[in-house]
């Protein structure tokens, strides 16, 4: 019961962060309401928040990272190191929940590129600013999830422990595809 309540709290956090992100980006109540409703009333999202699993935790970490990215994009001043650290940390939390959470690094990186290009014309100063933002973000990611990558490297020889993941998935790999008869008999 407690674990399901934690899942529900993660779901509520995703909905709240979606509303806040939409408001940061558009400053329109109708867009904010639409974005929030699309997430909150999505049947799959409701299911993820109601069952035990790590998918809702990945969604919460990703929503937090997107919220920090939106803050960085919409801020009038240059992003503070604390905000960049928090962006990296949120990406790290998403990855710790499930390895595919690492994919949130791509939109975070795109947000940093957009921010660096919005404040200065393209040139050396833009590259220096982008590098500085990336270093702070990477430091936040490393502070939260770096230990996990180091542990995997020491224990399994790869930061993502890919050989273990492949071994776990190997049981489902078939030498030959199922026949039509086998597929039809498995449907019921």
C-alpha positions in Angstrom: 0.0 0.0 0.0 2.8 2.4 0.9 4.6 1.7 -2.4 1.4 2.4 -4.4 1.0 5.7 -2.5 4.5 6.6 -3.5 3.7 5.8 -7.1 0.6 8.0 -6.9 2.7 10.8 -5.4 5.1 10.5 -8.3 2.1 10.7 -10.6 0.9 13.8 -8.9 4.4 15.3 -9.1 4.4 14.7 -12.9 1.0 16.4 -13.3 2.1 19.4 -11.2 5.4 19.7 -13.0 3.6 19.5 -16.4 1.4 22.4 -15.4 4.3 24.5 -14.1 6.4 23.7 -17.3 3.5 24.7 -19.6 3.0 27.9 -17.7 6.7 28.7 -17.8 6.8 28.2 -21.6 3.5 29.7 -22.7 2.1 31.9 -19.9 -1.4 31.0 -21.0 -4.0 29.4 -18.8 -5.7 27.5 -21.6 -2.4 25.9 -22.8 -1.5 25.0 -19.2 -4.8 23.4 -18.6 -4.7 21.5 -21.9 -1.2 20.2 -21.2 -2.1 19.2 -17.6 -5.3 17.4 -18.7 -3.5 15.5 -21.5 -1.1 14.1 -19.0 -3.5 13.6 -16.0 -6.2 11.9 -17.9 -4.0 9.7 -20.1 -5.1 6.1 -19.4 -1.6 4.7 -19.6 -0.3 7.5 -17.2 -3.1 6.7 -14.7 -2.2 3.0 -14.9 1.5 3.8 -14.4 0.7 5.8 -11.3 -1.6 3.1 -9.9 0.7 0.1 -10.1 4.1 -0.8 -8.6 6.9 -0.1 -11.0 9.7 2.2 -11.9 8.1 3.8 -15.0 6.3 6.5 -13.0 9.6 7.3 -11.2 11.3 7.8 -14.6 8.4 10.1 -15.7 8.8 12.1 -12.5 12.6 12.5 -13.0 12.0 13.4 -16.6 9.3 15.9 -15.8 11.6 17.5 -13.2 14.4 17.8 -15.7 12.1 19.3 -18.3 10.9 21.8 -15.7 14.5 22.9 -15.0 15.2 23.1 -18.7 12.1 25.3 -19.2 13.3 27.5 -16.3 16.7 27.8 -18.0 15.1 28.7 -21.3 12.7 31.3 -20.0 14.9 33.0 -17.5 15.9 36.6 -18.3 19.3 36.1 -16.8 22.0 33.6 -17.4 21.3 30.3 -15.7 22.8 30.0 -12.2 25.1 27.1 -11.4 22.6 25.7 -8.9 19.9 25.5 -11.6 22.3 23.7 -14.0 23.3 21.3 -11.2 19.7 20.6 -10.5 19.0 19.9 -14.1 21.8 17.4 -14.2 20.7 15.9 -10.9 17.1 15.5 -12.2 18.5 13.7 -15.3 20.5 11.5 -12.9 17.4 10.6 -10.9 15.5 9.6 -14.1 18.4 7.4 -15.1 18.7 5.8 -11.6 15.0 4.9 -11.8 15.5 3.1 -15.2 18.4 3.2 -17.7 16.2 4.6 -20.4 15.8 7.6 -18.2 19.2 8.6 -19.4 17.5 9.7 -22.7 16.3 12.9 -20.9 19.9 14.1 -21.3 19.1 14.9 -25.0 16.3 17.4 -24.4 18.3 18.9 -21.6 21.3 19.3 -23.9 19.0 20.9 -26.6 17.7 23.3 -24.0 21.3 24.3 -23.1 22.1 24.8 -26.8 19.0 26.9 -27.3 19.8 29.0 -24.3 23.4 29.7 -25.3 22.3 30.7 -28.8 19.5 33.0 -27.5 21.8 35.2 -25.4 24.7 35.7 -27.8 25.4 35.6 -31.4 27.2 32.4 -32.5 30.9 32.5 -31.8 33.5 31.8 -29.2 31.5 33.4 -26.4 28.5 31.2 -27.2 30.7 28.1 -27.2 32.3 29.0 -23.8 28.9 29.7 -22.3 27.5 26.4 -23.6 30.6 24.5 -22.3 30.2 26.1 -18.9 26.5 25.1 -18.7 27.3 21.6 -19.9 30.0 21.2 -17.2 27.7 22.3 -14.4 24.9 20.0 -15.7 27.3 17.1 -16.0 28.5 17.8 -12.5 24.9 17.5 -11.2 24.4 14.3 -13.1 27.6 12.9 -11.8 26.8 13.9 -8.2 23.5 12.0 -8.4 24.2 9.0 -10.7 27.9 8.9 -11.1 28.4 6.4 -8.3 26.1 4.0 -10.2 28.1 4.2 -13.4 31.3 3.7 -11.5 29.9 0.7 -9.7 28.8 -0.9 -12.9 32.2 -0.2 -14.6 34.1 -1.8 -11.7 31.7 -4.7 -11.2 30.6 -5.5 -14.8 33.2 -3.8 -17.0 30.7 -1.3 -18.5 29.1 1.8 -17.1 25.6 0.6 -18.1 26.2 -3.2 -17.4 25.1 -4.0 -20.9 26.3 -7.6 -20.9 24.0 -8.3 -17.9 21.1 -6.6 -19.7 21.8 -8.7 -22.8 21.9 -11.9 -20.7 18.6 -11.0 -19.1 17.0 -10.4 -22.5 18.6 -13.5 -24.1 15.9 -15.8 -22.8 13.3 -14.1 -25.0 15.3 -14.4 -28.2 14.2 -17.1 -30.5 16.3 -18.9 -33.1 13.3 -19.1 -35.4 10.2 -17.0 -35.5 6.9 -18.4 -34.3 4.7 -20.0 -36.9 1.2 -18.7 -37.6 -0.3 -21.7 -35.7 1.9 -20.9 -32.6 0.9 -17.3 -32.7 -2.8 -18.1 -32.9 -2.7 -20.7 -30.1 -1.0 -18.1 -27.8 -3.7 -15.4 -28.3 -6.2 -16.8 -25.7 
